[in-house]
């Protein structure tokens, strides 16, 4: 039986999981591929820490360049992470004619266009299923299963840390700080959770999905990003009363004039299937003109789900090697010459419905002043809810609006914030529902 040699760069949590699957499931993988997938090297600067795996002599080494330069290695699995040394190693490996598998969404978001171009020029495959959604096959679905569809929208919960935190606030009434501490205690959140809770990890993933969906270059820098740190428990309670859940959503839509691509806390109706995705799970809905709406959910992180997606990519590349082909499936779904620079619309051009919460002084005429300024900026109020006094002299006023343009909303909020009767900055949460 033929042999395909593989080298792993980086043996952290996911890298260890990849090695474990390749070793433990070697026979079943070979029976499906028609070749032996041989783990020839695992390279990591730390070769002393016990990973719970026993490698054959000469497999576990500290020199990544030995792996990249070995002419017998066919596939390089990059598990280092980050955007510097990982990029250097991948480009060198491509130059040496190696095929690449990576889960590095930050690198793909920042340098994916360059890496894909380099791989195309050298006739190498670069697969990255695990970069979005961990074990969920969302990239394969977009790239292969929906190849005949015009993709109209991709909406997803793409960060398990944020979804866990928001779920704890929703169900237990925790503060953000308490929910974050629980997430860290369970290993769902890093010691520094900034990339997760401020939305950047989700935006990295959305930039990849949008490129696959719409035949566009990766355009991470133009995605609007807003995190979850400013939402209070009372907002979750109000959302529940109005029939909504609050999720950190990645939203992209092809509206004909450009692509909406935004990440922010969003209220969605309880009837929306994403509303019921709780804990650390991830989920994506994809809308195509032929298939309609499809839904994919699963574990978006963790050693084994992510490793499963990585090894799935290895299997796909090994099959290509055996058939003597590369690029059978376009790396970014569209043929290279058909990938365009499609504009990402500014958040100011987007129209949506809004939830607004004002802390206002308990005085006559306050409500009319706020609603008047909204009306002056062309914003139509759907409903108003004035709750019991929160602090001495201050009451929360809740408003739900009809669809309004973001630029108009910002102008109205600027005017309202300047009022003496408004005691705090307003809370604004966008709403995604069926209203046009």
N, C-alpha and C positions, 0 to 999 in steps of 0.2 A: 504494500500500500504506500502511496506517495506521502511525503511529509512536508508540512508547512511549518516553518520555524518562526517563533514569536519571541519578542523581547519586551519586557515591561520596564518602563522608566518611572520609578517612584513606587514605594511599597508602604504607603500609608494605609488608611482604613480601606478605601476602595481598591487600591492596588493589591492589597492582601486578599480581598474577596475575589478579584479576577484570577489571581494565581490559584486560589483554592478551587474555583470552579473548573479551571483548565486542568487541574490535576485530578480532582475527585470525579469529574464527569468526562474524563478523557475518552473512555470507550463509547459512551453514548454520543458524544460530539463527533467522533470519528465515523460512527455508523450513519450519521446524518450527512456528513460532509463528503465522505468517500476518501478521506485522507486523514493522517494523524496530525493533529494540531499539537506540536511539540513546544513546550515552554523551555526555550534554550537559555534565556537569561532573565534575571530580575535584578535591576540596578537601583541602589539607594545609597545615599551617603552614610546612613546608619545601618550597618550590618550586624550590630550587636543585640539590638532589641529583639526579644522573642515574639514572633508573629503568630505562633501556634501552628506553624507549617514546617515540615522537614523537607528541605530542598536537596536534590542530588548534588554531589560535589561539582563545584564550578558554576552552578546556576546562579547563586546569590552573590553578587559582586557589587563593588562601589563605583566602578568606572562606567558611566553612561556612554562615553564615546566608544568603548569597546563594543557595546551592543550596536550602536549606530553604524560603526565601520565594518562590522562582520558581514561579509558578502553572503553568508548562508542564512541570515535573518531576513525574512520576507516582510514581516509586519511589526511595526513599532507601536506599542500601546503607551501613550503618554498619560501618566497619572500623577504628575508633579504638581500641577496647578500653577496659578499665577500667570503673569504675562511677560516675563523676561526670559529666564533660562529655558522655560518650556517652549517658547517660540523659537529660540535659537536651536534647540535640539530638533524640533519638528522640521524646520527649514533645512537643517543639515541632513536629516534622515531622508527628506524628499529629494534633495540633491543627489543622495546616494541611491535613489530609486526605490526607497522603502514605501510601503503603504502605511497609512496612519489611522489609528483609532484613538479618539480623545473624548473626555467628558468635560473639557475645559471651556465652559460657557463664557467666562470673562475674556479669555483669549480669542475665542471665536467672535464675540461681540466687538472687540477692539481691533482685531487683525484678521478676521475671517476672510475678507475679500482678498487680501494678500496671500494667505495660505491656500485658498482654493485656486487662485491663479497659478501659484507655484506648482501645486499638485497637478493641475491640468496640463501645464507645459511639460512636465516630466512624465506624464502618463501614469500617475499614481492615484490611487483611491485614498480619500480621507473621509472617514465615517465618524459620526458624532451623536448617535442616538441618545447616549446617556447624558448629553449636555442639557437636555430639557426633559423634565418629568421623570428622571430616574428610570425606573422599570417600565414606564408607560411608553408604548410604541407610537408616540405622536409624530415623530419625524418620519418614520417609515410610512405611516398613514398618509401624511401630506405628500411625501416624495413618490410613493408608489400607488397605494390604494386609491387615492383621489386624483390621479394624474389626468383624468378626463374632465375634471370639474373646474369651473371658474370659482375660485374660493372667494366668498363674499365677506366672511368674518371669522376671526379666531378669538375666542374669549376663554380665559383660564385662571385658575388658582394654581400658581406655579412656585409657591414658596411654602413649604411645610411649617417652617418656624412661625411665619406670620399667621398661617391658618390655625395653628395650635393656639397661639396667643389670643386671636380674635374669638376662637371657640370657647376658651376659658372665660373671657370677659362676658361673652353672651350667656353661657350656661351657669356660671358660678358668680357672676357679678364682680369678678376680680378687677383691681386696677391694672393698668398696663404694666406697671412695675412688678406687681405680684405675679401676673401671668407670665411675664418674661422670665422671672426667677424660676418658675415651675418648668418652663421650657428649657432653661439652662440645666436645671437639675436632672431632667430626663435625657439630656444630650441632644435635644432638638435645636438648641441655639448655641452659638459660639460665645466665648467670654466677651468678645467685642461683636455685638450683633448688628452693627451699623448697616452692612451691606444688605442684610435681610430686612430689618424693620424700616429702613428708609426707602425700600423698594428697588434698589439697584440690581440685586440678584434677579428679581423678576423681570426687570427691564432688559438685562442681558439675554434672558431666554426669549422674551418677546421679539427682540431684534432678529433672532435666528428664525423663529416661526414666521415672522412677517416676510422675511426674505424667501423662505420656502413657499409661502402661500401665494405671493403676488409677483414673483419673478423679479425682485428688486435686489439691489445691493444691500448688504447689512448697513443699517443706519442708526446705530445705537445712540449717537450723540443728540439726535433730534427727537428722541422719545421723551414725552413729558413724564416726570417721575415725582410721586408724592408718597410719603410713608404713612405709617399707622400710629405714630406717637402722640398725635394731638386729639385723638378721639376719647371722650370720657364715657364711663359706664352709663351715664344717663342717656347718651345718644343711642346706645344699644337698646335700652328700654323703650325709648321713643320709637326706634325702628321696629321693634317687635309689635308695638301697639298699632303701627301703621301697616303691618303685614310684610315687613322687610327684614332681611338679614344684612349684616355688614361684612363684606369680604374685601381683601386686597386683590383687585382684579387686574389682569393684563388684558387689554382690549385693543384689537386692531380690526379695522373695517376698511373695505374698499368702497368709497362713496362716489367714485367716478371722477372726482376732481383731484384726488390724491388719496393717501392712506392715513387714516387715523391710527395713531400708535401711542397709547398712554397707559400709565400704571398709577393707580390711586385707590384709596378706599372707596367702595361703591356700595350703595344700597340696591339689593336685588329682591324681587318678590319671593315669598316663601314657595310659590309654585315653580320657580326656576330651579332646575335640577342642581345647579351649582350651590344653591342655598343650603342644600343638605349634605354638602361635602365638609366634614368636620375633622377635628384633630389635625394630625400632620399629613393627611392625604393631599394629593394634588389631583386636579381634574382639568380637562379642556373640552370645550365644545367647538366644533368646526362646522361652518355652514357653507355648503357647496350648492351650485345651481342644479346639479343633478341628484345628489344624495340627500339634500336637505340638511337637517341638523344631525350630527353624530356626537356621541359623548364618550370620552375615554377617562378613566380614573385609575389611580393606583398610588403606590408609594413613590414619592418623588425624590427620595434620598435614602441613605442607609447603605451599609456595606453590600449586602447581597442583591437588593433590587437594582442598584446602579451597576454592580458587577455583571449582573445578568444581561443588561443592555449592552455593556461593553463587549462581552463575549459574543453576543448576537451579531455585533458588527464584525468581529473577527471571523465568524462563520461565513458571513456574506462575502468578505474579501477573499477568504480561502476558496470559496466556490468560484469566484472570478478568476483566481490564479489557476485553478484546475482547468477552467474552460479557456484559458489564454486570453482573457479580455480584461480591460479596465474601462471605467466610465460607462458601463452598460446602463446604470441608473445615474443620471446627472447628479453631481454632488450637491447642488442646491436646487434640485427638482427641475429646473429649466436648463436647456442647453446654454452653454456659456455665452454664445453670441446673442441670446435672447434675454439675458439679464440686464435690466435697465436701471438707470438712476431715477427712481420714482420718488416724487416729493412726499415728505411726511408733513402733514398739516400741523400748524401751530395750534396749541391748546386753545388759543384765543379764537380760533375759527370754528371750534367744535360747539355744537348745540346739544344740550341734554336737559333733563329735569334736575331739580336741586332740592336738597334738604338744607334748611338754614336754621341755626340756633343763635339767638341774640340774648345777651344778658343786659336787661334794660332797667332803668329806674322805674319804680312803681308809681308813676305819675300819669295824670290824664293827658291824652293826646300823643303818647309815645308811639302807640301802634300806628296811628295815622301818619306820623312823620316817617316811620320806617317804610310802611307800605307805599307812601307817596313817592319816596325816593326810588323804590323799586319800579314803580309805574313810570316815573320820569325817564328811566333807562330802558323802557320797553319790556319789562319783566312782568308776566302775568302770574298772580298768586292763585294757587289751586286751593289751599286751605291754610288756616291759621289756628294755632293751639297755644293758649297762654296758660302756663302751669303755675302751681303754688309758689309762693315766695321762697327763693333759695337762700338768700342771705338778706340781712337787714337792708331794705330799700331796693333790692334787686330781684327781678323775676326773669325766668327763661321764657322767651317767646319763640315758638317753633313755627316755621313756615315751610310748606311744600309748594314748589312752583311748577308751572307748565314749562315746556321746552323753551330754553333761553340760550342765547349765545354767550360763551364764556367771557368774551371781551365786555359785553354789556353787564354781566354779573360782577365782574371785577370793578367796573366803574361805579356801579351802585353800592357795592360794599365799601368802596373808598369813601363815598359820600356819607354812608351810614356810620362808619367808624368815627367820623369827625364830629358826630352829634354828641353833645354833652350828656344826653340821657342814656347813651350806650356805654356801659361800664367795662366791657371786655371785648377783645377781638371776636368777631363772629366765627362760629364753626360752620363749615360748608362741606357737604358730602354730596357727590354726584349720584344720580339715580339712573339705573338702567332698567327700564320696563317696556311695556308694549306701546306706550303712548308715543305718537309721532310728534 
